[in-house]
Amino acid sequence: MSQDNEPILLDLRGTPCPINFVRTKLKLAQMAPGQCLEVWLDGGEPVEQVPHSLELEGYTKQSLRALEGESAYCLTITVPVAVP
C-alpha cells in the first residue's frame, strides 16, 4: 500500500467521457483522506470535463500539467478530510 505522500497513479488515457470521470471518482472514494491521486487524461474533452466535474462534486484539483512528449495531461487531486 502506498504512503500518504506517495501519489497513486490512475492512467485513463484512451478512456472516453464520462467513464474516465466515474473511474476517477470511484478511485478517490477508495482512498484515505490526505492521499494524493495522479490521473492521466487525454487532451480535449477529458482534460476539460474531468476536472470540472470533480470540482462540482466538491474535490479541488491541486495541479494540471502536460505530460512530456505526449498529448496527455496529469491531474493531481488530494482526497479532502471530509470526503464529498
VEXLO-883148 format. One line per 8 residues: number of its first residue (from 1); their letters; for each residue y, x, z of N, C-alpha, C. Coordinates in steps of 0.02 Angstrom, whole numbers, plus 50000, padded with zeros to 5 digits. Each point is the difference from the previous one (the first is absolute). Layout:
N
NUM) a) Y/X/Z/Y/X/Z/Y/X/Z | ...
! end
This chain:
84
1) msqdnepi) 49941/50042/50000/50059/49958/50000/50062/50044/50000 | 50051/49977/49966/50060/50041/49993/50044/49994/50062 | 50038/50052/50014/50046/49999/50057/50062/49961/49980 | 50039/49978/50049/50059/49960/49987/50050/50033/49953 | 50008/50065/50004/50049/50034/49959/49973/50019/49931 | 49938/49988/49988/49968/50017/49936/49998/49937/49957 | 50035/49999/49943/50002/49940/49959/49931/49982/49971 | 49988/49937/49993/49940/49975/49967/50019/49985/49928
9) lldlrgtp) 49960/50022/49952/50015/49990/49929/49964/49939/49973 | 50038/49959/49963/49972/49942/49964/50023/50007/49928 | 49955/50020/49955/50016/50012/49930/49988/49935/49961 | 50055/49968/49981/49996/49937/49963/50025/50006/49929 | 50000/50061/49974/50018/50008/49930/49949/49964/49957 | 50025/49961/49952/49955/49962/49956/49983/49931/50028 | 50023/49985/50060/49987/49935/50031/50058/49953/49984 | 49987/49941/49972/50054/49955/49980/50030/49961/50059
17) cpinfvrt) 50060/49974/49988/50032/49955/50048/49965/49932/49994 | 49991/49963/50052/50019/50011/50069/49944/50033/50042 | 49946/50022/49966/49943/50030/50036/50022/50061/50039 | 50045/50041/49972/50022/50061/50035/50038/49982/50064 | 50038/49946/50000/50035/49978/50061/49949/49976/50052 | 49952/49961/49978/49950/49973/50046/49960/50057/50032 | 49979/50048/49961/49961/50057/50027/50042/50042/50049 | 50065/50008/49984/50044/50037/50045/50008/49963/50066
25) klklaqma) 50011/49935/49997/50009/49961/50061/49936/49999/50043 | 49942/49994/49968/49937/50001/50036/49989/50068/50035 | 50017/50054/49965/49992/50067/50030/50047/50008/50059 | 50062/49978/49994/50048/50004/50055/49976/49960/50061 | 49968/49944/49988/49975/49958/50054/49943/50033/50039 | 49965/50047/49968/49944/50036/50032/50024/50061/50039 | 50062/50018/49992/50026/50062/50029/50034/49987/50067 | 50003/50053/50041/50032/49996/50065/50075/50009/49994
33) pgqclevw) 50038/49970/50046/50073/50011/50000/50017/50074/50002 | 50049/50018/49959/50022/50070/49996/49965/50040/49946 | 49943/49976/49974/49965/50036/49946/50040/49993/49936 | 49992/50050/49957/50037/50003/49938/49952/49990/49940 | 50022/49960/49952/49960/49987/49940/50039/50023/49939 | 49967/50040/49958/50027/50019/49935/49965/49960/49947 | 50038/49962/49962/49972/49958/49946/50023/50029/49934 | 49953/50016/49957/50017/50025/49933/50000/49940/49953
41) ldggepve) 50056/49990/49966/50009/49943/49956/50022/50022/49931 | 49983/49961/49949/50024/50012/49933/50074/49981/49997 | 50035/50029/49950/50069/49981/49988/50005/49929/49973 | 50061/49975/49994/50010/49933/49973/49992/49947/50054 | 49966/49946/49983/49992/49943/50046/49970/50018/50068 | 49947/50041/50003/49972/50016/50066/50051/50034/50047 | 50037/50049/49976/50046/50036/50044/50061/49958/50016 | 50014/49949/49960/50056/49954/50014/49977/49946/50049
49) qvphslel) 49941/49972/49990/49979/49941/50037/49968/50015/50068 | 49958/50051/50004/49965/50013/50063/50048/50016/50057 | 50048/50046/49992/50047/50013/50056/50040/49937/50019 | 50022/49963/49949/50039/49940/50014/49958/49948/50037 | 49939/49989/49979/49956/49951/50033/49984/50021/50071 | 49991/50065/50012/49987/50024/50068/50060/49989/50045 | 50060/50012/49974/50061/49987/50038/50006/49927/50019 | 49982/49955/49954/50001/49928/50015/49950/49983/50055
57) egytkqsl) 49947/50039/50007/49950/49990/50052/50018/50034/50066 | 50057/50036/50001/50022/50030/50062/49987/50074/50007 | 49972/50032/49949/49988/50072/50001/50062/50036/49973 | 50010/50061/50023/50056/50040/49976/49973/50062/49966 | 50020/50011/49938/49977/50061/49965/50036/50060/50030 | 49964/50054/50006/50028/50062/50025/50028/50042/49943 | 49964/50001/49944/50023/50038/49942/49964/49976/49938 | 50031/50014/49943/49971/49986/49935/50019/50059/49956
65) ralegesa) 49949/50035/49976/50014/50059/49959/49951/50003/49941 | 50023/50031/49947/49957/50009/49941/49948/50054/50014 | 49939/49988/49975/49948/50051/50005/50010/50050/49943 | 49998/50063/50017/50013/50052/49951/49950/49997/49942 | 50028/50004/49939/49959/50003/49940/49966/49935/49982 | 50019/49945/50032/49968/49935/49986/50053/49946/49994 | 49981/49944/49971/50045/49943/49997/49983/49952/50056 | 49987/50028/50058/49981/49961/50059/50045/50019/50058
73) ycltitvp) 49998/49960/50053/50044/50009/50058/49960/49998/50064 | 50028/50031/50052/49970/50000/50066/50046/49961/50046 | 49975/49944/50026/50036/49958/50048/49972/50016/50069 | 50043/50018/50047/49978/50016/50068/50024/49945/50047 | 49953/49974/50040/50015/49946/50047/49969/50019/50067 | 50037/49989/50054/49973/50010/50067/49989/49931/50031 | 49941/49991/50029/49983/49936/50031/50046/49990/50061 | 50036/49944/50002/50045/49989/50057/49962/49985/50064
81) vavp) 50034/50006/50057/49970/49986/50064/49980/49926/50003 | 50043/49956/49978/49985/49928/49996/49980/49985/49929 | 49935/49995/49987/49975/49988/49932/50017/49929/49980 | 50029/49992/49938/50019/49932/49976/49939/49956/49991
! end
